[in-house]
Amino acid sequence: MAVVFLSIAAGAVGFALLILQEYFKTSATLKPRAEMAKKEIQEYESRTAGEQQGAASAEGSTGELQNEINKLEKDLKEAEKQLAEFKERERKRKPTKFKLED
């Protein structure tokens, strides 16, 4: 009877050793893949950070340009007002000239 128990125990130990051997073989092949995946993730994170910085700087320059456009539009309106005033003064000085042209 002891022989039966010993052979069952030996079989269980052998089966456990086979499972451990497969585990170590699989983990050994997966470690390089995991390291490569970690490197790729870090690379993509650095790319994303660079693109976010570029987008932030583009937004800043866009805001500056928008402010400059607003200022130039105000200057254009002022220039149009001055031109209209100048034309009005010219009409008052030379009323016959404009009557003939109109």
Stockholm file with secondary structure:
# STOCKHOLM 1.0

chainA/1-102         MAVVFLSIAAGAVGFALLILQEYFKTSATLKPRAEMAKKEIQEYESRTAGEQQGAASAEGSTGELQNEINKLEKDLKEAEKQLAEFKERERKRKPTKFKLED
#=GR chainA/1-102 SS CHHHHHHHHHHHHHHHHHHHHHHHHHHHHHHHHHHHHHHHHHHHHHHHHHHHHHHHHHHHHHHHHHHHHHHHHHHHHHHHHHHHHHHHHHHHHCHHHHHHHC
#=GC SS_cons         CHHHHHHHHHHHHHHHHHHHHHHHHHHHHHHHHHHHHHHHHHHHHHHHHHHHHHHHHHHHHHHHHHHHHHHHHHHHHHHHHHHHHHHHHHHHHCHHHHHHHC
//
